[in-house]
Amino acid sequence: MCAFLVVILAYWFLSAPSLSDFGNPVTSESLRLYKEASDLAFQRTTTLAGLVVGSTLLPVLTFVLGHAFGSQAASSSTGHEG
C-alpha cells in the first residue's frame, strides 16, 4: 500500500506544472493559468488513484479476505463434526 502511495505522489509531482512554465514575471493571468493547470493535475491524479483503488485493489483485497475467512470457516466446521 505504501508503494501505491509513493507511485501516486510521484505521478502527481511529475505531472504538476511549475510556476516558471507560465512566464518569468508572474502576472495575475499567468497565476490564474498556473492555478487551473495545478488543479487539473491534482484532479487527474485523484481520478487515477480512485480508479486503481476501485477497480484493482478493492477486488483483490475482497478476494483475499474472503478466501482467508472462508477457508477458516470451512476448516472449523469440518473439525467439529468428527
The 8 nearest C-alpha neighbors of each residue, nearest first, counted from 0:
[[1, 3, 2, 4, 5, 56, 6, 52],
 [2, 0, 4, 3, 5, 6, 7, 8],
 [1, 3, 5, 0, 4, 6, 7, 8],
 [2, 4, 0, 6, 1, 5, 7, 8],
 [5, 3, 1, 7, 2, 6, 8, 0],
 [4, 6, 2, 8, 3, 7, 9, 1],
 [5, 7, 9, 3, 4, 8, 10, 2],
 [8, 6, 10, 4, 9, 5, 3, 11],
 [9, 7, 11, 5, 10, 6, 4, 12],
 [10, 8, 12, 6, 11, 7, 5, 13],
 [11, 9, 7, 13, 8, 12, 14, 6],
 [10, 12, 8, 14, 9, 13, 44, 15],
 [13, 11, 9, 10, 15, 14, 8, 16],
 [12, 14, 10, 11, 15, 9, 16, 8],
 [13, 15, 11, 12, 10, 40, 16, 9],
 [16, 14, 12, 40, 13, 37, 11, 17],
 [17, 15, 37, 14, 18, 36, 20, 33],
 [18, 16, 19, 20, 15, 33, 21, 37],
 [17, 19, 20, 21, 33, 16, 22, 30],
 [18, 20, 21, 17, 22, 23, 25, 16],
 [21, 19, 18, 17, 22, 16, 23, 33],
 [22, 20, 19, 29, 18, 33, 23, 32],
 [23, 21, 19, 24, 20, 25, 29, 18],
 [22, 24, 19, 25, 21, 20, 18, 26],
 [23, 25, 22, 26, 19, 29, 21, 27],
 [26, 24, 23, 22, 29, 30, 27, 21],
 [25, 27, 29, 28, 30, 24, 22, 31],
 [26, 28, 30, 29, 31, 25, 32, 33],
 [29, 27, 31, 26, 30, 32, 25, 33],
 [28, 30, 32, 26, 31, 21, 27, 33],
 [29, 31, 33, 27, 28, 32, 26, 34],
 [32, 30, 28, 34, 29, 33, 27, 35],
 [33, 31, 29, 35, 34, 30, 36, 28],
 [32, 34, 30, 36, 31, 35, 37, 29],
 [35, 33, 37, 31, 32, 36, 38, 30],
 [34, 36, 32, 38, 33, 37, 39, 31],
 [35, 37, 39, 33, 38, 34, 32, 40],
 [38, 36, 34, 40, 39, 35, 15, 33],
 [37, 39, 41, 35, 36, 40, 42, 34],
 [38, 40, 36, 42, 37, 41, 43, 35],
 [41, 39, 37, 43, 38, 42, 15, 14],
 [42, 40, 44, 38, 43, 39, 37, 45],
 [41, 43, 39, 45, 44, 40, 38, 46],
 [42, 44, 40, 46, 41, 45, 39, 47],
 [45, 43, 41, 47, 46, 42, 11, 48],
 [46, 44, 48, 42, 47, 43, 49, 41],
 [47, 45, 49, 43, 44, 48, 42, 50],
 [46, 48, 50, 44, 45, 49, 43, 51],
 [49, 47, 45, 51, 50, 46, 52, 44],
 [50, 48, 46, 52, 47, 51, 53, 45],
 [49, 51, 47, 53, 48, 52, 54, 46],
 [50, 52, 48, 55, 54, 49, 53, 47],
 [53, 51, 56, 49, 50, 55, 54, 57],
 [54, 52, 50, 57, 51, 49, 55, 56],
 [53, 55, 51, 52, 50, 56, 57, 58],
 [56, 54, 51, 52, 57, 58, 53, 59],
 [55, 57, 52, 59, 58, 60, 54, 53],
 [56, 58, 60, 59, 53, 55, 52, 61],
 [59, 57, 61, 60, 56, 55, 62, 54],
 [60, 58, 62, 56, 61, 57, 63, 55],
 [59, 61, 57, 63, 62, 58, 56, 64],
 [62, 60, 58, 64, 59, 63, 65, 57],
 [63, 61, 59, 65, 60, 64, 66, 58],
 [62, 64, 66, 60, 65, 61, 67, 59],
 [63, 65, 67, 61, 66, 62, 68, 60],
 [66, 64, 62, 68, 63, 67, 69, 61],
 [65, 67, 69, 63, 64, 68, 70, 62],
 [68, 66, 64, 70, 65, 69, 63, 71],
 [67, 69, 71, 65, 70, 66, 72, 64],
 [70, 68, 66, 72, 71, 67, 65, 73],
 [69, 71, 73, 72, 67, 68, 66, 74],
 [70, 72, 68, 74, 69, 73, 67, 75],
 [73, 71, 69, 75, 70, 74, 68, 76],
 [74, 72, 70, 76, 71, 75, 69, 77],
 [73, 75, 71, 77, 76, 72, 70, 78],
 [74, 76, 78, 72, 73, 77, 71, 79],
 [75, 77, 73, 74, 78, 79, 72, 80],
 [78, 76, 74, 75, 80, 79, 73, 81],
 [77, 79, 75, 76, 80, 74, 81, 73],
 [80, 78, 77, 76, 81, 75, 74, 73],
 [81, 79, 77, 78, 76, 75, 74, 73],
 [80, 79, 78, 77, 76, 75, 74, 73]]
